[in-house]
């Protein structure tokens, strides 16, 4: 079985290019996960603020109406 050094070199180049692309994809996925986690934290913080405002408005309206 004869190995063609040109085809072998092309194959090695393609593998190295794919390794680089996989490394870039891993970095991009990590960034997307970080962004998703930040968004989730922002959602919970927003819900907490809205809940506090709603409770305050409910307390004030109950106090004013006297019911």
C-alpha positions as CSV (number, residue, x, y, z in Angstrom):
1,X,0.0,0.0,0.0
2,X,1.5,3.3,-1.1
3,X,0.9,6.5,0.7
4,X,0.7,9.6,-1.4
5,X,2.5,12.3,0.6
6,X,0.5,15.1,-1.0
7,X,-2.9,13.5,-0.1
8,X,-1.6,12.7,3.3
9,X,-0.5,16.3,3.8
10,X,-3.8,17.6,2.6
11,X,-5.6,15.3,5.1
12,X,-3.4,16.6,7.9
13,X,-4.2,20.2,7.0
14,X,-7.9,19.5,6.9
15,X,-7.7,17.8,10.4
16,X,-5.8,20.8,11.8
17,X,-8.4,23.2,10.3
18,X,-11.2,21.2,11.8
19,X,-9.5,21.2,15.2
20,X,-9.3,25.0,15.0
21,X,-13.0,25.3,14.0
22,X,-14.0,23.0,16.9
23,X,-12.0,25.1,19.3
24,X,-13.8,28.2,18.0
25,X,-17.2,26.6,18.3
26,X,-16.5,25.6,21.9
27,X,-15.6,29.2,22.7
28,X,-18.8,30.4,21.1
29,X,-20.9,27.9,22.9
30,X,-19.4,29.0,26.3
31,X,-20.2,32.6,25.5
32,X,-23.8,31.7,24.6
33,X,-24.2,29.8,27.9
34,X,-22.8,32.8,29.8
35,X,-25.2,35.1,28.0
36,X,-28.2,32.8,28.7
37,X,-27.3,32.6,32.4
38,X,-27.0,36.4,32.6
39,X,-30.4,36.7,31.0
40,X,-31.9,34.2,33.4
41,X,-30.5,36.2,36.3
42,X,-31.9,39.4,34.9
43,X,-35.3,37.8,34.5
44,X,-35.4,36.7,38.2
45,X,-34.2,40.2,39.4
46,X,-36.9,41.8,37.3
47,X,-39.6,39.5,38.7
48,X,-38.4,40.3,42.2
49,X,-38.7,44.1,41.6
50,X,-42.1,43.8,40.0
51,X,-43.3,41.6,42.9
52,X,-42.1,44.1,45.5
53,X,-43.7,47.0,43.7
54,X,-47.0,45.0,43.4
55,X,-47.0,44.1,47.1
56,X,-46.3,47.8,48.0
57,X,-49.1,49.0,45.8
58,X,-51.5,46.4,47.2
59,X,-50.6,47.4,50.8
60,X,-51.1,51.1,50.0
61,X,-54.4,50.5,48.3
62,X,-55.6,48.3,51.1
63,X,-54.6,50.9,53.7
64,X,-56.3,53.7,51.8
65,X,-59.6,51.9,51.1
66,X,-59.7,50.5,54.6
67,X,-61.0,47.1,53.6
